[in-house]
Amino acid sequence: MTDAVLELLAKQAITERLHDYARGIDRGDRALVCSAFHDDAPADYGDMYAGTGHGFADYVIATHRDDLWLAHRITNVSITVRGDRAGSESYVEVRSRGTRNGRLIEMHAIGRYVDEWERREGEWRISNRRYLHGRDEHHEARPGAFPTEGSRDEADPSRTVLGR
């Protein structure tokens, strides 16, 4: 394969890992969140969390365990590949809705992931993550016009069509 094709394959694999990470958080799937990180990868989320990527998986799933709805959107993905190493910057927008102290709360946050990647044994995973927080807001929400559908667990219809 040509260098250009190998670079495209690397970029696609990295992009899919980012999407798996977001989907893992949204579905409460620890293994899917962890699949984005090498076992020894540090993860620095500023005042929110500092530790390992796998530790962050535990933290974030516990934090959002009772949310009724959660969506991470990863956009503006820029990737530079250098052999078995790569760097990426991606924007993240998070929206959630859940009950806190008997009140329906909506949260909206934005930030950027600045990631270092390594291909080990043929797998691209994050070897170092830094999250740069942009802003967040929390406010009391009113019920929507339509009920929330789907679920954040194994019962969600996406599990059947994606097979995971």
C-alpha positions in Angstrom: 0.0 0.0 0.0 1.1 3.5 -0.6 2.0 5.9 2.2 -1.1 8.0 1.5 -3.4 5.0 1.8 -1.7 3.9 5.1 -2.1 7.5 6.4 -5.8 7.4 5.5 -6.3 4.1 7.2 -4.6 5.4 10.3 -6.8 8.5 10.4 -9.9 6.4 9.9 -8.9 4.1 12.7 -8.3 7.0 15.1 -11.6 8.7 14.1 -13.4 5.5 14.8 -11.7 5.2 18.3 -12.9 8.7 19.1 -16.4 7.8 18.1 -16.3 4.6 20.1 -15.1 6.5 23.1 -18.1 9.0 22.8 -20.6 6.1 22.2 -19.2 4.2 25.1 -19.8 7.1 27.5 -23.3 7.7 26.1 -24.3 4.0 26.4 -22.5 3.5 29.7 -20.2 0.9 28.2 -16.9 0.9 30.1 -15.1 -1.5 27.8 -15.9 0.7 24.8 -14.6 3.8 26.6 -11.4 1.9 27.6 -10.9 0.7 24.1 -9.8 4.2 23.1 -6.9 4.2 25.6 -3.8 2.2 26.0 -3.7 0.6 29.5 -1.0 3.0 30.7 -2.4 6.2 29.1 -2.6 9.3 31.4 -5.7 11.4 31.1 -5.8 15.0 32.2 -9.3 16.5 32.3 -8.2 19.6 34.3 -10.2 20.2 37.5 -12.7 17.4 36.5 -10.3 14.4 36.6 -6.6 13.4 36.5 -5.4 9.8 36.3 -5.6 7.2 33.6 -7.9 6.8 30.6 -9.3 3.6 32.2 -9.8 5.4 35.5 -11.7 8.1 33.6 -14.0 5.5 32.2 -15.0 4.5 35.7 -15.4 8.2 36.8 -17.5 9.3 33.8 -19.8 6.3 33.8 -20.5 6.7 37.5 -21.0 10.5 37.0 -23.6 9.9 34.3 -25.2 6.7 35.6 -28.6 8.2 36.3 -28.8 10.5 33.3 -31.9 10.0 31.2 -30.2 11.1 28.1 -26.6 11.8 27.2 -24.9 12.7 23.9 -21.2 13.4 23.2 -20.6 14.9 19.7 -17.0 14.9 18.5 -16.3 17.2 15.6 -13.5 19.1 13.8 -11.1 16.2 14.0 -7.6 17.1 12.9 -5.0 14.3 12.8 -1.3 14.2 12.0 0.2 10.8 11.5 3.9 10.1 12.0 4.6 6.4 11.5 3.3 4.5 14.6 2.5 7.8 16.4 -0.1 10.4 15.8 -1.5 13.6 17.3 -5.1 14.8 17.1 -7.3 17.7 18.2 -11.0 17.3 18.3 -13.9 19.3 19.6 -16.4 17.8 21.9 -19.9 19.0 22.8 -21.8 17.2 25.6 -25.5 17.5 26.4 -27.2 15.6 29.1 -30.5 15.5 30.9 -31.1 13.9 34.3 -32.7 14.3 37.7 -30.7 15.9 40.4 -32.3 16.5 43.9 -35.7 15.9 42.4 -35.2 18.5 39.6 -34.8 17.9 35.9 -31.4 19.4 34.9 -30.0 19.9 31.5 -26.2 20.2 31.1 -24.3 21.6 28.1 -20.5 21.6 27.9 -17.9 22.1 25.2 -14.2 21.6 25.0 -11.3 20.1 23.0 -9.4 16.8 23.3 -5.7 17.1 22.5 -4.5 13.5 22.1 -1.3 11.6 21.5 -1.8 8.3 19.8 0.4 5.2 19.4 -0.1 2.1 17.2 0.8 -0.9 19.3 0.4 -4.4 18.0 -1.6 -2.9 15.1 -4.1 -1.0 17.2 -4.4 2.8 17.4 -5.2 4.0 20.9 -4.6 7.1 22.9 -1.3 7.2 24.8 -1.9 10.6 26.4 -5.0 12.8 26.6 -5.5 16.4 27.6 -9.0 17.8 27.8 -9.2 21.6 27.4 -12.5 22.8 28.9 -14.3 25.6 27.1 -17.4 26.2 29.1 -20.4 24.4 30.7 -23.8 25.4 31.9 -26.4 23.7 34.0 -30.0 24.7 34.2 -33.4 23.4 35.2 -35.2 21.9 32.3 -38.9 21.4 31.4 -40.1 18.1 30.1 -40.0 17.9 26.3 -43.0 17.5 24.0 -42.1 13.8 23.3 -40.8 11.1 25.6 -37.1 10.0 25.6 -36.7 6.8 23.6 -34.0 4.2 23.7 -31.8 3.5 26.7 -28.3 3.9 27.9 -27.7 0.2 28.5 -27.7 -3.1 26.7 -31.4 -2.8 25.9 -30.8 0.1 23.4 -31.7 -0.9 19.8 -28.2 0.3 18.6 -26.7 -2.8 20.4 -28.6 -5.1 18.0 -27.8 -3.3 14.8 -24.1 -2.7 15.7 -23.6 -6.0 17.4 -21.9 -4.4 20.4 
